[in-house]
Amino acid sequence: MSTEKHRPAQLQVNTAGAWKTVVTFDAGSDLAAAQVQEAAQVLHQVDVAPYWRITTAERNPVVLLHMGRSTHGLWIKKESE
């Protein structure tokens, strides 16, 4: 029996001023979360211009992690404000 909690999240990309959802996944699954982060990092290696973020899957999403040119392809945890 799994002790992981289901946490809907989404990977989003910004290529030209608007955030677009690429995929929705279960952030409660360590495997799924790692695969999504790794896939975005591979795409970042091909084109460093887009910005990436992982958010909650809510109507008004909360940013959990972000990555882009300024982070040199590394995921940075969003700090609470």
The 8 nearest C-alpha neighbors of each residue, nearest first, counted from 0:
[[1, 2, 3, 4, 28, 5, 27, 29],
 [2, 0, 3, 4, 28, 5, 27, 29],
 [1, 3, 4, 0, 27, 5, 28, 29],
 [4, 2, 1, 27, 28, 5, 29, 6],
 [3, 5, 27, 6, 2, 28, 1, 26],
 [4, 6, 27, 25, 7, 3, 26, 28],
 [5, 7, 27, 26, 25, 4, 8, 55],
 [8, 6, 25, 56, 24, 26, 55, 5],
 [9, 7, 55, 56, 24, 54, 23, 26],
 [10, 8, 23, 54, 53, 22, 56, 24],
 [9, 11, 53, 22, 21, 20, 52, 23],
 [12, 10, 20, 19, 52, 21, 51, 18],
 [11, 13, 51, 19, 18, 50, 14, 52],
 [14, 12, 18, 50, 17, 49, 15, 16],
 [15, 13, 49, 16, 12, 50, 48, 17],
 [14, 16, 13, 17, 49, 18, 12, 50],
 [15, 17, 13, 14, 18, 19, 49, 12],
 [18, 16, 13, 15, 19, 14, 12, 11],
 [17, 19, 13, 12, 11, 20, 16, 14],
 [20, 18, 11, 12, 21, 13, 17, 10],
 [19, 21, 11, 22, 10, 9, 12, 18],
 [22, 20, 11, 10, 19, 12, 23, 9],
 [23, 21, 10, 9, 20, 24, 11, 35],
 [22, 24, 9, 8, 10, 7, 21, 25],
 [25, 23, 8, 7, 9, 26, 22, 31],
 [24, 26, 7, 6, 27, 28, 8, 5],
 [27, 25, 6, 28, 32, 8, 7, 24],
 [28, 26, 6, 5, 4, 25, 3, 29],
 [27, 29, 26, 31, 30, 25, 32, 3],
 [28, 30, 32, 31, 33, 27, 26, 34],
 [31, 29, 33, 28, 32, 34, 35, 26],
 [32, 30, 34, 28, 33, 29, 35, 25],
 [31, 33, 29, 26, 35, 34, 30, 28],
 [34, 32, 36, 30, 31, 35, 37, 29],
 [35, 33, 37, 31, 32, 36, 38, 30],
 [34, 36, 38, 32, 37, 33, 31, 39],
 [37, 35, 33, 39, 34, 38, 32, 40],
 [36, 38, 40, 34, 39, 35, 33, 41],
 [39, 37, 35, 41, 40, 36, 34, 42],
 [40, 38, 42, 36, 41, 37, 43, 35],
 [39, 41, 43, 37, 42, 38, 72, 36],
 [40, 42, 38, 44, 43, 39, 37, 45],
 [43, 41, 39, 45, 44, 40, 46, 38],
 [42, 44, 40, 47, 46, 45, 41, 39],
 [45, 43, 41, 42, 46, 47, 40, 72],
 [44, 46, 42, 43, 47, 41, 40, 48],
 [47, 45, 43, 48, 44, 42, 49, 41],
 [46, 48, 43, 68, 49, 44, 45, 67],
 [47, 49, 46, 68, 50, 14, 67, 43],
 [50, 48, 14, 13, 47, 67, 51, 12],
 [49, 51, 67, 13, 12, 66, 48, 14],
 [52, 50, 12, 66, 65, 11, 67, 13],
 [51, 53, 65, 11, 64, 10, 66, 54],
 [52, 54, 10, 64, 9, 63, 62, 11],
 [55, 53, 62, 63, 61, 9, 8, 60],
 [54, 56, 8, 60, 61, 57, 9, 7],
 [57, 55, 8, 7, 9, 60, 54, 58],
 [58, 56, 60, 59, 55, 61, 8, 54],
 [57, 59, 60, 56, 55, 61, 54, 8],
 [60, 58, 57, 61, 56, 55, 54, 62],
 [61, 59, 57, 55, 54, 58, 56, 62],
 [60, 62, 54, 55, 63, 59, 57, 56],
 [61, 63, 54, 64, 53, 60, 77, 55],
 [62, 64, 77, 54, 53, 76, 61, 65],
 [65, 63, 76, 53, 77, 75, 52, 62],
 [64, 66, 52, 75, 74, 51, 53, 76],
 [67, 65, 74, 51, 70, 73, 72, 50],
 [68, 66, 50, 70, 69, 72, 51, 71],
 [67, 69, 71, 70, 47, 72, 48, 66],
 [68, 70, 67, 71, 66, 72, 73, 50],
 [69, 71, 67, 73, 68, 72, 66, 74],
 [72, 70, 68, 69, 73, 67, 66, 47],
 [71, 73, 70, 67, 66, 40, 43, 68],
 [74, 72, 70, 71, 66, 75, 40, 67],
 [73, 75, 66, 65, 64, 76, 72, 70],
 [76, 74, 64, 65, 73, 77, 66, 70],
 [75, 77, 64, 63, 78, 74, 65, 62],
 [78, 76, 64, 63, 75, 62, 79, 65],
 [77, 79, 76, 80, 63, 75, 64, 62],
 [80, 78, 77, 76, 63, 62, 61, 64],
 [79, 78, 77, 62, 61, 63, 76, 64]]
